[in-house]
Amino acid sequence: MNLNTIENVIPLVDFILNNIDFYTGYNLKYGYFDAAKLDEHKLFTLYDHDGDYITSWDLNDESDRADLMTRNFIWYDIVPYHKYISKLEIEHDNI
């Protein structure tokens, strides 16, 4: 079974996209990410908590798919992102 085919990569991408509001992730190569997007060209992009680009993979490209499938994603159970931002603002006001 070839794990690098688009049919096998899409479930991983779907999982990240469907859980990103409730979990933040840590990618062992690129660090923390808090947002992800799959565009109409099948470019899968990760962003940090400031909305800055971290990295992306072109799912049309076999080597990019293989690279994505070899990445280890560690998930952290946190509050949704908009609540996290509000919490930071409250903490900042109390300093």
Sequence and secondary structure as in RCSB ss.txt:
>XXXX:A:sequence
MNLNTIENVIPLVDFILNNIDFYTGYNLKYGYFDAAKLDEHKLFTLYDHDGDYITSWDLNDESDRADLMTRNFIW
YDIVPYHKYISKLEIEHDNI
>XXXX:A:secstr
  TTSHHHHHHHHHHHHHHTTTEEEEETTTEEE EEEE TT EEEEE TTS EEEEEETTSHHHHHHHHH  EEE
EE   HHHHHHHHHHHHHT 
